[in-house]
Every structure is written in structure tokens, then in C-alpha cells.
Amino acid sequence: MDRNRIYLLAAAGLGAVVVAVVLIIVGIGGGSSGTTTNDGALVLPTPSLAGIPQHGDILGKPSAPVTVQVFEDPQCPYCREWNVDTLSSVVANYVKTGRIKLQYRGIEIISANSVDGLRAIYAAAQQNKLWQMVDALYARQGEENSGWITPDLIKTAATVAGADPAKIASATSSAAVNTMLKDSVDAAKAAAIGGTPSFVVQRPPALPTQLQLAGLDPASFAAALNTVLQ
């Protein structure tokens, strides 16, 4: 797979058109992260979320002065890469310490199957298990456009995430989930997001700032974030 990959924001059927195109330059390094089980399911070195406040799509202390919006598509392999390689260090060094809180912003960039995953993710938000659901889906990520996000996979991911699968299924088309999807698309349009993963730092009264990343590895991400937080 080409290490310099352009993803275009489709947002098909969600009523948003974003014309910006973002080139996501990922860190230099070999191979994919994680290991596999006997049945082929990917097991990720996900961060521990124990003890971290989580409400809806927000991860971190409500009093944190800075919000970092995380724009992702559950089918995006580079989003998975950031979650595997970098999220744990962000949680440890910035979220747990109260410097920032993270806000998940799920957007469709690959295909309509992404929306199936996003609906499940936002349904998990109603149980305050959104971030665990994100991890569980990345742990089972298949090939892009292969239709891997199925009801059975969502049920398994919900169980692994510690959420109630029946409640996930019943909430995927709810008004609350529709609102969260629309809010994410609107936020992407406002920030001129054209690809995933992308990150926007909100630190009032300063204007929102999109991180300019040299790579998705922990050191590159920390360098970009520290520059904005100064």
C-alpha cells in the first residue's frame, strides 16, 4: 500500500460537500501494527480507558481547557494506525493529565458501509462506550469496500466494547445518532476537512486549528500538538 495516501471526503447521503483535499503523510515504518488471533481477528494494543471520564463522544475531563476533534472513518487504515500506535500516548500524556479532551468526529470517506460502523459507534455513545466501540471495530477492520461492517460484526464488537448489543442495534437509526452524524459532517465542513485521520484543536478564545502533521507516529503527533498548545 502506498504510504502517501489521499482520502477524499465523500459524506454521501449526509448532505455535506467538502471540497478540500488533504494529503495524509504517514510516518515511515514497516508493516501493520497488532497481532492476530487464531481466527484471524486483529488484537490491538489499545489504551486503557479505565478511570477516564467519558460522556457521549467526549473522552476526558469536562474541565480540560482544550478539545481535540478526531475525524475518522472506521474503514480508514490510517485511522486504525493512529489508534494503534499513537492514541495510547495521547491518552496517557494529555487526556489523563487533564490537558485536553478528545471528541470523536466520525465521517464517511470510503463508502456507505462506513456509515453502518459510524451509526454503531454513535449508538455506543449513548452507553458511554463510544471509544471502546471504536477500538473494537478497528480490531476487526477488514479491507476497504469489502462490506466487512456487518450486523454480526457490530454485535461482536459491541460485546467486546462492554456495551449492550441489543441497545446498539435499536439505537443506530435513532434521532440522537442522526444528530451526531450530522454534527460531525457539519464540523468537517466548517474545518475544511478532506481526509482522515484529521485533528482540529479547539482552544477558546483562539480560532480552531487543524494540526499539520509530519506523521501519525507518537513523536510527530506530540510535536504538532505541543506547538498548538504553547
C-alpha positions in Angstrom: 0.0 0.0 0.0 1.3 3.4 -0.9 2.5 5.2 2.2 1.3 8.6 0.9 -2.4 8.2 0.5 -5.1 10.7 -0.4 -8.5 10.1 1.0 -11.4 12.2 -0.3 -14.3 13.1 1.9 -17.5 11.6 0.3 -20.1 12.1 3.0 -22.6 10.6 0.6 -26.2 10.9 1.7 -25.2 13.1 4.7 -25.8 16.4 3.0 -22.3 17.8 3.0 -19.9 18.6 0.3 -16.3 19.3 1.3 -14.0 20.4 -1.5 -10.7 20.4 0.3 -8.4 17.5 -0.3 -5.9 16.7 2.5 -2.8 14.6 1.8 -2.2 12.5 4.9 1.6 11.7 5.1 2.1 8.8 7.4 5.2 8.0 9.4 7.9 5.9 7.8 7.9 2.4 9.1 7.1 -1.1 8.1 4.2 -3.4 8.5 0.9 -3.2 10.2 0.5 -3.0 14.0 -1.0 -5.5 16.2 -1.2 -9.3 16.3 -3.8 -11.8 15.2 -5.8 -14.5 17.0 -6.2 -18.0 15.6 -9.5 -17.0 13.9 -7.7 -14.1 12.2 -9.2 -11.3 14.3 -6.8 -8.4 14.9 -5.9 -7.7 18.5 -4.8 -4.1 19.1 -2.6 -2.8 21.9 -5.5 -0.4 22.8 -5.1 2.1 25.7 -6.7 1.6 29.0 -9.7 3.8 29.3 -10.3 2.8 32.9 -10.9 5.8 35.2 -11.1 8.3 32.3 -14.4 10.3 32.2 -16.4 9.5 29.0 -19.7 11.2 28.1 -21.2 10.7 24.7 -18.5 11.4 22.1 -16.1 13.1 24.6 -13.2 11.3 26.3 -11.5 13.2 29.1 -12.2 15.6 32.0 -15.0 18.1 31.3 -12.8 20.8 32.7 -10.0 20.2 30.2 -9.4 23.6 28.5 -8.6 22.2 25.1 -10.8 19.9 22.9 -9.2 17.9 20.1 -11.7 16.8 17.5 -10.6 13.5 15.9 -12.0 13.0 12.4 -12.1 9.3 11.4 -13.7 6.7 9.2 -13.9 3.2 10.7 -12.8 1.8 7.3 -9.7 4.0 7.1 -6.5 2.0 7.7 -4.5 5.1 8.7 -7.2 5.9 11.3 -6.5 2.5 12.7 -2.8 3.1 12.5 -3.1 6.2 14.6 -5.3 4.5 17.2 -2.9 1.5 17.4 0.3 3.5 17.5 -0.4 6.9 19.0 -3.7 7.1 20.9 -2.3 5.4 24.0 0.4 8.1 24.3 -2.1 10.9 23.8 -4.4 9.4 26.5 -1.5 9.0 28.9 0.2 12.3 28.4 -2.6 14.7 27.5 -6.1 13.3 28.4 -5.4 11.7 31.8 -3.4 14.7 32.9 -6.4 17.0 32.0 -4.6 19.0 29.4 -7.1 18.0 26.6 -10.2 16.1 26.0 -10.9 14.2 22.8 -14.1 14.4 20.7 -14.8 11.7 18.2 -16.0 13.0 14.8 -16.9 10.1 12.5 -17.3 10.9 8.8 -17.8 8.8 5.7 -14.9 9.0 3.3 -14.7 5.5 1.8 -18.2 4.0 1.3 -21.7 3.7 2.7 -20.5 0.8 4.7 -18.6 3.3 6.8 -21.9 4.8 7.9 -23.0 1.4 9.3 -20.0 1.5 11.5 -20.5 5.1 12.4 -24.1 4.5 13.4 -22.9 1.7 15.7 -20.2 3.9 17.2 -22.6 6.7 17.9 -25.2 4.3 19.3 -22.5 3.2 21.7 -22.1 6.8 22.8 -25.5 6.5 24.5 -23.9 3.9 26.8 -20.7 6.0 27.2 -18.8 3.2 25.3 -18.1 5.1 22.1 -14.3 5.0 22.4 -14.3 1.3 23.3 -16.6 0.6 20.3 -14.1 2.5 18.0 -11.3 0.3 19.3 -13.4 -2.9 18.9 -14.2 -2.1 15.3 -10.6 -1.3 14.4 -9.6 -4.6 16.0 -11.8 -6.3 13.3 -11.1 -3.9 10.4 -11.3 -5.6 7.0 -10.4 -4.5 3.5 -11.8 -1.2 2.3 -15.1 -1.5 0.4 -15.4 -5.2 1.3 -18.6 -4.8 3.3 -16.9 -6.1 6.4 -19.1 -3.9 8.8 -22.0 -6.4 9.2 -24.7 -6.7 11.8 -22.9 -9.8 13.2 -19.6 -8.0 13.4 -21.2 -5.0 15.1 -22.8 -7.3 17.7 -19.4 -8.9 18.4 -17.7 -5.5 18.6 -20.3 -4.2 21.0 -19.9 -7.1 23.3 -16.1 -6.7 23.3 -16.6 -3.0 24.0 -18.7 -3.8 27.1 -21.9 -2.3 25.5 -25.3 -3.9 25.2 -25.5 -5.2 21.6 -29.3 -5.1 21.6 -29.3 -1.4 22.6 -26.7 -0.7 20.0 -28.9 -2.3 17.3 -32.0 -0.4 18.4 -30.3 3.0 18.6 -28.5 3.0 15.2 -31.3 4.8 13.5 -32.3 7.0 16.4 -32.7 10.8 16.3 -29.8 11.1 18.6 -27.5 9.1 16.3 -28.7 11.1 13.3 -27.9 14.3 15.1 -24.4 13.2 16.0 -23.7 12.1 12.4 -24.9 15.5 11.1 -22.9 17.4 13.7 -19.8 15.5 12.6 -20.4 16.3 8.9 -21.1 19.9 9.7 -17.9 20.1 11.8 -15.9 18.6 9.0 -17.3 21.1 6.5 -16.6 24.0 8.9 -13.0 22.9 9.3 -12.5 22.1 5.6 -11.6 18.5 6.5 -10.9 16.5 3.4 -9.3 13.3 4.7 -8.9 11.1 7.7 -7.5 11.0 10.2 -7.5 14.7 10.7 -7.4 16.6 14.0 -8.7 20.0 14.9 -7.7 21.7 18.1 -10.3 24.0 19.8 -8.8 26.3 22.5 -11.2 29.3 23.0 -10.9 32.2 22.5 -8.4 31.2 19.8 -9.8 30.0 16.5 -9.9 26.3 15.8 -6.6 25.0 14.4 -6.1 21.9 12.2 -3.0 20.0 13.2 -0.3 19.9 10.5 1.3 16.5 10.9 4.6 15.2 9.5 3.5 11.7 10.5 1.0 9.8 12.6 3.6 8.3 15.0 3.5 9.5 18.7 6.5 11.8 18.4 5.2 13.6 15.3 1.8 13.9 16.8 3.1 15.2 20.1 5.3 17.8 18.3 2.4 19.1 16.3 0.0 19.2 19.3 2.6 20.9 21.6 3.2 23.6 19.0 -0.6 24.5 19.1 -0.8 24.2 22.9 2.1 26.6 23.5 
